[in-house]
Amino acid sequence: MLFYWFLKFVAIGPLATLVFRPRAEGVENVPRGGAAILASNHLSAADWVFMPMQLRRRVTFLAKAEYFTGTGVKGFLQRSFFAGAGQVPIDRSSASAAEDAIRTGIRILHDGKLLGIYPEGTRSPDGRLYRGKIGVARMALETGVPVVPVAMVYRERDIPLIGRHLPAVCVKFGRPLDFSRYEGLAGDRFVERSITDEIMYEVMTLSGQEYVDVYGAQVKKSMDASGVSASEAVSRLQPPANEAGDRAPEALAG
């Protein structure tokens, strides 16, 4: 616990603030106490650093177990760093990995904590917003906690006298989403898909990203297997518009 605050206020926070000058919008939308899910887009490996920096409360993330299984001095240091930084390991290799991750998230929420989650399940391969996985909806339904949509927005800025470019970071917190109207419907995949799409629509509105109704992990797998661009991989995977329209977040706008 102390290591988390040391990283935030002494080791990483001040340096990241000086170099990247992150700013935040809508911090008042994050509950001051009690559990909540912070559902964010995922553009950079540094997302989990910049987002918690804007909040007074600690944020706990679910991280892949590989960060915690290294050996030797390097493995010990890496394990200590991620554990101290508020990361909780999840095994993504087993058949029950998704269910185990959901149960871990629910436990964290029952403890009254803020849970940071990336519904896309992976970093965006090309800066667009990809289809969310329904685990976030399952956690919200089983715990009854609000979901705060979060958008990480990166813009390039010039460094005077140097002529270099660095990203300027803005973290946008949207208004909490209340899904109590679906109480008792956890496990209904249609309801969970509807909730997830609503969350992704709010993230899309905050971030200004183009939405793609395909899972980002599928796109990356296709890119690796065929050596194609993200756009070409999407075109191979995406169903025709008349089949996908009722699933896309844009359909929730009207």
C-alpha positions as CSV (number, residue, x, y, z in Angstrom):
1,M,0.0,0.0,0.0
2,L,2.7,2.5,0.9
3,F,4.7,1.6,-2.2
4,Y,1.7,2.6,-4.3
5,W,1.6,6.1,-2.8
6,F,5.4,6.3,-3.1
7,L,5.2,5.6,-6.8
8,K,2.4,8.1,-7.3
9,F,3.7,11.0,-5.3
10,V,7.5,10.5,-5.3
11,A,8.9,8.1,-7.9
12,I,6.7,8.3,-11.0
13,G,4.0,10.9,-10.5
14,P,6.2,14.0,-10.3
15,L,8.3,13.1,-13.3
16,A,5.4,12.0,-15.5
17,T,3.6,15.3,-14.6
18,L,6.7,17.4,-15.5
19,V,7.3,15.6,-18.8
20,F,3.8,14.8,-20.1
21,R,1.7,17.4,-18.2
22,P,-1.4,15.2,-17.9
23,R,-4.7,16.9,-17.1
24,A,-8.1,15.6,-16.2
25,E,-11.7,16.4,-16.8
26,G,-14.7,15.2,-14.8
27,V,-12.8,14.0,-11.8
28,E,-15.9,14.9,-9.7
29,N,-17.7,12.0,-11.5
30,V,-15.6,9.4,-9.6
31,P,-17.2,8.5,-6.3
32,R,-15.2,9.8,-3.2
33,G,-16.0,6.6,-1.4
34,G,-17.2,3.1,-2.1
35,A,-16.7,0.7,-5.0
36,A,-16.9,1.7,-8.7
37,I,-15.7,0.4,-12.0
38,L,-13.5,2.7,-14.1
39,A,-14.0,1.4,-17.7
40,S,-11.4,3.0,-20.0
41,N,-10.2,2.8,-23.6
42,H,-6.7,1.4,-23.9
43,L,-4.3,3.2,-26.2
44,S,-0.9,3.0,-24.4
45,A,1.0,0.8,-21.9
46,A,1.1,4.0,-19.8
47,D,-2.7,4.3,-19.5
48,W,-2.6,2.6,-16.0
49,V,-0.1,5.3,-14.9
50,F,-1.8,8.4,-16.1
51,M,-5.4,7.6,-15.1
52,P,-4.7,6.9,-11.3
53,M,-2.5,10.0,-11.2
54,Q,-5.6,12.2,-11.6
55,L,-7.4,10.7,-8.6
56,R,-6.9,10.9,-4.8
57,R,-8.1,7.3,-4.4
58,R,-6.2,4.2,-5.2
59,V,-7.2,2.3,-8.4
60,T,-6.7,-1.5,-8.6
61,F,-6.2,-3.0,-12.1
62,L,-6.3,-6.6,-13.3
63,A,-2.9,-7.5,-14.9
64,K,-1.7,-10.5,-16.8
65,A,-0.1,-13.1,-14.5
66,E,3.2,-13.1,-16.6
67,Y,4.1,-9.9,-14.8
68,F,4.3,-11.8,-11.5
69,T,5.9,-15.1,-12.5
70,G,9.5,-13.9,-13.5
71,T,12.4,-15.5,-11.8
72,G,15.7,-14.2,-10.3
73,V,16.3,-10.6,-9.3
74,K,14.5,-9.2,-12.4
75,G,11.4,-11.3,-11.7
76,F,11.4,-10.2,-8.0
77,L,11.7,-6.5,-8.9
78,Q,9.0,-6.8,-11.6
79,R,6.7,-8.7,-9.3
80,S,7.2,-6.2,-6.4
81,F,6.7,-3.2,-8.7
82,F,3.4,-4.4,-10.2
83,A,2.0,-5.6,-6.9
84,G,3.0,-2.4,-5.2
85,A,1.5,-0.4,-8.1
86,G,-2.0,-1.8,-7.5
87,Q,-2.0,-4.6,-10.0
88,V,-3.7,-7.9,-9.3
89,P,-2.5,-10.9,-11.4
90,I,-5.0,-12.9,-13.5
91,D,-4.1,-16.1,-15.4
92,R,-5.3,-15.7,-19.0
93,S,-4.0,-19.1,-20.2
94,S,-6.6,-21.4,-18.7
95,A,-10.0,-22.3,-19.9
96,S,-11.6,-20.7,-16.9
97,A,-9.4,-17.5,-17.2
98,A,-12.3,-15.2,-18.1
99,E,-14.4,-16.4,-15.2
100,D,-11.5,-16.2,-12.8
101,A,-10.8,-12.6,-13.8
102,I,-14.5,-11.7,-13.3
103,R,-14.5,-13.3,-9.8
104,T,-11.3,-11.4,-8.9
105,G,-12.8,-8.2,-10.1
106,I,-16.0,-8.8,-8.1
107,R,-14.0,-9.5,-4.9
108,I,-12.1,-6.2,-5.3
109,L,-15.4,-4.4,-5.7
110,H,-16.9,-6.1,-2.7
111,D,-14.0,-4.7,-0.8
112,G,-15.2,-1.2,-1.7
113,K,-12.3,-0.4,-4.0
114,L,-12.0,1.3,-7.4
115,L,-11.5,-1.2,-10.1
116,G,-9.8,-0.1,-13.3
117,I,-10.7,-2.2,-16.4
118,Y,-10.2,-2.1,-20.1
119,P,-13.3,-3.6,-21.7
120,E,-11.5,-4.0,-25.1
121,G,-9.2,-6.6,-23.4
122,T,-6.1,-5.4,-25.2
123,R,-4.5,-2.2,-26.4
124,S,-6.0,-0.8,-29.6
125,P,-3.9,-1.9,-32.6
126,D,-4.5,1.4,-34.5
127,G,-6.0,4.0,-32.2
128,R,-9.6,3.1,-32.9
129,L,-12.1,1.9,-30.2
130,Y,-12.9,-1.8,-30.4
131,R,-15.8,-3.9,-29.2
132,G,-15.9,-4.4,-25.4
133,K,-16.0,-7.8,-23.7
134,I,-19.0,-8.4,-21.5
135,G,-17.1,-9.1,-18.3
136,V,-17.4,-5.5,-17.2
137,A,-21.2,-5.8,-17.4
138,R,-21.2,-9.0,-15.4
139,M,-19.2,-7.3,-12.6
140,A,-21.5,-4.3,-12.6
141,L,-24.6,-6.5,-12.4
142,E,-23.3,-8.8,-9.7
143,T,-22.1,-6.0,-7.4
144,G,-24.5,-3.2,-8.2
145,V,-21.7,-0.6,-8.4
146,P,-21.7,2.3,-10.8
147,V,-19.5,2.3,-14.0
148,V,-17.6,5.4,-14.7
149,P,-16.6,5.6,-18.4
150,V,-13.1,6.9,-18.9
151,A,-11.3,8.2,-22.0
152,M,-7.5,8.4,-22.4
153,V,-6.8,11.1,-25.0
154,Y,-3.3,11.7,-26.4
155,R,-2.3,14.7,-28.5
156,E,1.1,15.6,-29.8
157,R,2.7,18.8,-28.5
158,D,5.8,20.7,-29.5
159,I,8.6,21.2,-27.0
160,P,9.9,24.8,-27.4
161,L,13.6,25.2,-28.4
162,I,14.0,21.4,-28.8
163,G,11.8,20.7,-31.8
164,R,10.7,17.4,-30.4
165,H,7.2,16.1,-30.0
166,L,5.7,14.6,-26.8
167,P,2.2,13.4,-26.1
168,A,-0.1,15.7,-24.1
169,V,-2.4,13.5,-22.0
170,C,-6.0,14.2,-21.0
171,V,-8.0,11.8,-18.9
172,K,-11.7,12.3,-19.2
173,F,-14.1,10.8,-16.6
174,G,-17.7,10.6,-17.7
175,R,-20.9,10.6,-15.6
176,P,-21.4,7.3,-13.7
177,L,-23.7,4.8,-15.3
178,D,-26.3,3.1,-13.2
179,F,-27.4,-0.3,-14.3
180,S,-29.7,-1.1,-11.3
181,R,-32.6,-1.4,-13.7
182,Y,-31.1,-4.8,-14.7
183,E,-30.8,-6.1,-11.2
184,G,-31.1,-9.9,-11.1
185,L,-30.2,-10.4,-14.7
186,A,-26.5,-11.2,-14.3
187,G,-25.7,-14.1,-16.7
188,D,-28.2,-12.9,-19.4
189,R,-25.8,-12.5,-22.3
190,F,-28.2,-10.2,-24.2
191,V,-28.5,-7.9,-21.2
192,E,-24.7,-8.0,-20.6
193,R,-24.0,-7.2,-24.3
194,S,-26.4,-4.3,-24.2
195,I,-24.8,-2.9,-21.0
196,T,-21.3,-3.3,-22.5
197,D,-22.3,-1.5,-25.7
198,E,-23.8,1.3,-23.7
199,I,-20.5,1.7,-21.8
200,M,-18.5,1.6,-25.0
201,Y,-20.7,4.2,-26.5
202,E,-20.0,6.6,-23.6
203,V,-16.3,5.9,-23.9
204,M,-16.5,6.6,-27.6
205,T,-18.3,9.9,-27.0
206,L,-15.7,11.0,-24.5
207,S,-12.7,9.9,-26.6
208,G,-13.8,10.9,-30.0
209,Q,-12.5,7.6,-31.4
210,E,-13.9,5.8,-34.3
211,Y,-15.7,2.6,-33.2
212,V,-15.1,-0.8,-34.7
213,D,-17.5,-3.6,-33.9
214,V,-14.8,-6.3,-33.8
215,Y,-12.8,-7.5,-30.9
216,G,-9.3,-6.0,-30.8
217,A,-7.7,-9.3,-29.9
218,Q,-9.1,-10.9,-33.0
219,V,-7.7,-8.1,-35.2
220,K,-4.2,-8.5,-33.6
221,K,-4.4,-12.2,-34.2
222,S,-5.3,-11.7,-37.8
223,M,-2.6,-9.1,-38.3
224,D,0.1,-11.5,-36.8
225,A,-1.1,-14.5,-38.9
226,S,-1.5,-12.8,-42.2
227,G,0.8,-9.8,-42.0
228,V,-1.9,-7.4,-42.9
229,S,-2.8,-3.9,-41.6
230,A,-5.4,-3.4,-38.8
231,S,-7.8,-1.9,-41.4
232,E,-7.5,-4.9,-43.6
233,A,-7.8,-7.3,-40.7
234,V,-11.0,-5.5,-39.6
235,S,-12.5,-5.7,-43.1
236,R,-12.0,-9.5,-43.0
237,L,-13.5,-9.9,-39.6
238,Q,-16.3,-7.3,-39.6
239,P,-19.8,-8.6,-40.5
240,P,-21.9,-6.6,-43.1
241,A,-23.4,-3.4,-41.8
242,N,-26.9,-4.8,-41.8
243,E,-25.8,-7.5,-39.5
244,A,-23.7,-5.4,-37.2
245,G,-25.8,-2.3,-36.9
246,D,-27.9,-3.5,-34.0
247,R,-24.8,-4.3,-32.0
248,A,-22.8,-1.1,-32.5
249,P,-22.7,1.5,-29.8
250,E,-23.9,4.1,-32.3
251,A,-27.3,2.3,-32.3
252,L,-27.7,3.3,-28.6
253,A,-27.7,7.0,-29.5
254,G,-31.3,7.0,-30.8
